[in-house]
């Protein structure tokens, strides 16, 4: 029986305490709202990518072939540019040496237009411009001339001299094979 009295007393005390706190305004918090489940958004269908329209591949137009006469004229221009280059390097005139080297690089890029035939060796009768070594030497000459121009502009004379030697060696190697 005691336990009934104790339980009843606890119940009365809890009710009284709750009533007192409500009256005194200490319990101002509203009752918690029931939690809503987060809305699940339906995934939007991804737009189908439009098929890429393949542009027709444009082949770079092949440069006009260079005749033997034009090639000989270009070789004279290369010789002139090399002469200016050597003189300006010797006198340490950076801007002038760089200009001559840039002209040499431009002419070197044009060498690959030469339409001459190989007259001797395994590739007799084929076009010079189609020969792997000829292409490599022309590209090597262009790169060496571009590097030489860069070094001359920066007044890096030792590096410029090294590139001048590379230019001369490249020319010599090509002439050993194709200038017979």
C-alpha positions in Angstrom: 0.0 0.0 0.0 2.8 2.3 0.6 3.9 2.2 -2.9 0.5 3.5 -4.0 0.8 6.5 -1.7 4.3 7.2 -2.9 3.2 6.9 -6.6 0.2 9.2 -6.1 2.4 11.8 -4.3 4.9 11.8 -7.2 2.1 12.2 -9.7 0.6 15.1 -7.8 4.0 16.7 -7.5 4.7 16.4 -11.2 1.3 17.9 -12.2 1.8 20.7 -9.7 5.3 21.4 -11.0 4.1 21.5 -14.6 1.2 23.7 -13.8 3.4 26.1 -11.8 6.0 26.4 -14.6 3.3 27.0 -17.2 1.7 29.7 -15.1 5.0 31.4 -14.4 5.8 31.4 -18.2 9.0 29.4 -17.8 7.9 26.9 -20.4 7.6 29.2 -23.4 8.8 26.7 -26.0 6.2 25.4 -28.3 5.8 21.7 -28.6 8.1 20.3 -31.2 6.6 19.8 -34.6 6.7 16.3 -36.0 9.6 15.9 -38.3 8.8 15.9 -41.9 10.5 13.6 -44.2 12.7 15.5 -46.6 11.2 15.7 -50.0 12.8 13.6 -52.5 13.1 15.4 -55.7 12.8 13.3 -58.7 16.0 13.4 -60.7 15.6 15.5 -63.8 16.4 13.6 -66.9 19.8 14.8 -68.2 19.5 16.4 -71.5 20.8 14.2 -74.2 23.9 15.8 -75.6 23.5 16.7 -79.2 25.7 14.6 -81.4 28.8 16.6 -82.3 28.8 17.6 -85.8 32.1 16.6 -87.1 33.6 19.3 -89.1 35.2 18.0 -92.2 38.9 17.8 -91.6 40.6 20.5 -93.6 43.9 19.5 -94.9 46.4 22.2 -94.7 47.0 23.4 -98.2 50.4 22.2 -99.3 52.7 25.1 -100.1 53.5 25.7 -103.7 56.5 23.7 -104.7 59.7 25.6 -105.2 61.5 25.3 -108.5 65.2 24.8 -108.7 65.7 28.4 -109.8 63.8 29.7 -106.8 65.7 27.3 -104.5 69.0 28.6 -105.8 67.8 32.1 -105.1 66.8 31.2 -101.6 70.2 29.6 -101.0 71.8 32.9 -101.9 69.5 34.7 -99.4 70.5 32.1 -96.8 74.2 32.7 -97.5 73.6 36.5 -97.2 71.8 36.1 -93.9 74.6 33.9 -92.6 77.2 36.5 -93.6 75.2 39.3 -91.7 74.8 36.9 -88.8 78.5 36.2 -88.5 79.5 39.8 -88.7 76.9 41.0 -86.2 77.8 38.2 -83.7 81.5 39.1 -84.1 80.7 42.8 -83.3 78.3 41.8 -80.6 75.4 43.6 -82.2 72.5 41.7 -80.6 69.5 43.2 -82.4 71.1 43.0 -85.8 72.3 39.4 -85.2 68.9 38.5 -84.0 67.3 40.0 -87.1 69.6 38.0 -89.4 68.9 34.8 -87.4 65.2 35.4 -87.7 65.5 35.8 -91.4 67.5 32.6 -91.6 64.8 30.8 -89.6 62.1 32.1 -92.0 64.1 30.9 -95.0 64.8 27.5 -93.4 61.0 26.9 -93.0 60.7 27.6 -96.7 63.3 25.0 -97.7 60.7 22.2 -97.5 59.0 23.6 -100.5 61.9 22.6 -102.8 60.6 20.3 -105.5 64.0 19.0 -106.7 64.7 15.3 -107.4 67.3 13.2 -105.6 69.9 12.6 -108.3 71.9 9.9 -106.6 71.7 7.1 -103.9 68.9 4.9 -102.8 66.2 7.5 -103.3 67.2 8.5 -106.8 64.3 10.2 -108.6 62.3 11.0 -105.5 61.6 14.5 -104.3 64.1 16.0 -101.9 61.4 17.5 -99.7 60.0 14.0 -99.1 63.3 12.7 -97.6 63.4 12.2 -93.8 66.9 13.5 -93.4 66.2 16.6 -95.5 63.2 17.4 -93.4 65.2 16.9 -90.2 68.0 19.2 -91.4 65.6 21.9 -92.5 63.7 21.8 -89.2 67.0 21.7 -87.3 68.3 24.7 -89.2 65.1 26.6 -88.3 65.3 25.7 -84.6 69.0 26.6 -84.3 68.4 29.9 -86.0 65.4 30.7 -83.7 67.6 29.8 -80.7 70.4 31.9 -82.0 68.1 34.9 -82.4 66.8 34.5 -78.8 70.4 34.3 -77.4 71.6 37.3 -79.5 68.7 39.4 -78.2 69.6 38.5 -74.6 73.4 39.1 -75.3 74.2 35.5 -74.4 77.2 35.4 -76.7 78.5 32.0 -75.8 75.1 30.4 -76.4 74.7 32.3 -79.6 78.1 31.1 -80.9 77.1 27.5 -80.0 73.9 27.9 -82.1 75.9 29.5 -84.9 78.0 26.4 -85.0 74.8 24.2 -85.0 73.5 26.3 -88.0 76.8 25.8 -89.9 76.9 22.0 -89.1 73.3 21.5 -90.2 73.9 23.3 -93.5 77.1 21.3 -94.1 75.5 17.9 -93.3 72.7 18.6 -95.8 75.0 19.9 -98.5 77.2 16.8 -98.1 74.2 14.7 -99.2 72.1 16.8 -101.5 74.5 19.3 -103.1 76.3 17.1 -105.5 
